[in-house]
Amino acid sequence: MGSPLKIMPKTARQAPKSAAHDAPEEARGSRLGDETLITHLGRDPLANFGVVNPPVYHASTILHPNTESFASSFQRRFEKGEVNYGRMGTPTSYALEDAVAQLEGGYGATSVSSGLAAITTAILAFVKAGDHILMTDSAYMPSQSFSRGMLARLGVETTFYPPCITADDLSALVRKNTRILFTESPGSITFEMQDIPALSAAAKAVNPDLVVLTDNTWATPLYYKALAHGVDVSIHAGTKYIGGHSDVMIGLITTTEQHYVTVRQSATSLGIASGPDDIYLALRGLRTMAVRLRRHQETGLTLARWLEARPEVARVLHPALPGDPGHAIWRRDYTGACGLFGVELVPAPDQAVAAMVDDLELFGIGASWGGYESLAMPIEPRKLHREAESWTGAGPLVRFHAGLEDPDDLIADLEAGLARFNRVRKAS
Ligand SMILES: Cc1ncc(COP(=O)(O)O)c(C=O)c1O
């Protein structure tokens, strides 16, 4: 048997240019496969007595041998791998950050205390009073609330744009003081795909100083290499698939080299470091994310196709379905889909939706997603915040997360749920 302490290369040899579904092996160049990287990045058993998983460092104070070392470590505090003070980075946080950044093809990553903290930290890294940002109307609701509330109070104006805006129409919205183009694809709740490379190119042609951010939580660092598609800063709620077990709150921000220190400084100023145990759980979760995601994807598509054929369903919102309006973009730029998708039901009273969802046996009702368990969350379309373009769907929306259960059991549960939906709808 070979040495159990074989260390894999620390650096991905080359980030992929574009992720094609049926890309031949040679199109990957000399880069190791993602499933190899996810297994080996961010760990060095030889440095840890052969221990496979990087140990958890609980640290606030870091002791230095003398004043000179203390001072020079402080000087280097925003550099990757520097251990200066617990909040600024430990060997545990660097292990996770290295793994995520290399998997996504970025220069570096910064971990923070939640996905929302990753969004706010990334935005605050780039704006000052008097600036303007562009945000998709389909962004995660708390991203929108942050812009409408705190950013507005700080003197930063937000213009919301329709998620499927053309590059030309977007160009017209870019101003001299526009600092950020904020994207999210597919959109939260409504799952519109954005042509991020085209939007990024158009916005930067008008204002080369503008920074493109994306909330890449849906696709994860595995299925969308955001930085190879015109994005400068890619944001992940690691709370979802990276953690994968609904027991961690963490956010990650992957950047190009140009923006790494700016984002790091923002996280430090805000003081929102993630705790060491959550970082450890996220790195542990990351190791199995590729296999979990494959199953989430498969089951999600099985449920989506089944729902598509049901008379109670007006349409399924899932970019990996060939009939979806965003399918061409998904197919061109993404290498997979996660287990999160939506359905628009035929128009029905709220009680009919409640009758369906409340008594589902295998789908939990709750916020967040990305764990091993299936979820269903009803959304009243009138509660969607749309400034740029109204949502045109007439029926109620339900967002589903396909977990790791047997898909046949999930379908049976949904079938019984739709029967309840029909009973109440017809009676009302
Ligand atoms: C798309 C998206 N981004 C960010 C977040 C925020 O993540 P967290 O709950 O870790 O703050 C969520 C949470 O549901 C989300 O759905």
Ligand as a Chemical Component Dictionary entry (heavy atoms), coordinates in Angstrom:
data_LIG
# 
_chem_comp.id                   LIG 
_chem_comp.type                 NON-POLYMER 
_chem_comp.pdbx_formal_charge   0 
_chem_comp.three_letter_code    LIG 
# 
loop_
_chem_comp_atom.comp_id 
_chem_comp_atom.atom_id 
_chem_comp_atom.alt_atom_id 
_chem_comp_atom.type_symbol 
_chem_comp_atom.charge 
_chem_comp_atom.model_Cartn_x 
_chem_comp_atom.model_Cartn_y 
_chem_comp_atom.model_Cartn_z 
_chem_comp_atom.pdbx_ordinal 
LIG C1 C1 C 0 -29.235 33.009 -2.618 1  
LIG C2 C2 C 0 -28.896 33.214 -1.175 2  
LIG N1 N1 N 0 -27.863 33.988 -0.855 3  
LIG C3 C3 C 0 -27.532 34.221 0.425  4  
LIG C4 C4 C 0 -28.249 33.681 1.467  5  
LIG C5 C5 C 0 -27.878 34.009 2.882  6  
LIG O1 O1 O 0 -27.225 32.978 3.520  7  
LIG P1 P1 P 0 -27.181 32.870 5.098  8  
LIG O2 O2 O 0 -28.495 32.315 5.511  9  
LIG O3 O3 O 0 -26.001 32.008 5.371  10 
LIG O4 O4 O 0 -26.985 34.273 5.631  11 
LIG C6 C6 C 0 -29.335 32.857 1.180  12 
LIG C7 C7 C 0 -30.120 32.247 2.278  13 
LIG O5 O5 O 0 -31.151 31.665 2.110  14 
LIG C8 C8 C 0 -29.686 32.633 -0.171 15 
LIG O6 O6 O 0 -30.747 31.879 -0.519 16 
# 
loop_
_chem_comp_bond.comp_id 
_chem_comp_bond.atom_id_1 
_chem_comp_bond.atom_id_2 
_chem_comp_bond.value_order 
_chem_comp_bond.pdbx_ordinal 
LIG C1 C2 SING 1  
LIG C2 N1 SING 2  
LIG C2 C8 DOUB 3  
LIG N1 C3 DOUB 4  
LIG C3 C4 SING 5  
LIG C4 C5 SING 6  
LIG C4 C6 DOUB 7  
LIG C5 O1 SING 8  
LIG O1 P1 SING 9  
LIG P1 O2 DOUB 10 
LIG P1 O3 SING 11 
LIG P1 O4 SING 12 
LIG C6 C7 SING 13 
LIG C6 C8 SING 14 
LIG C7 O5 DOUB 15 
LIG C8 O6 SING 16 
# 
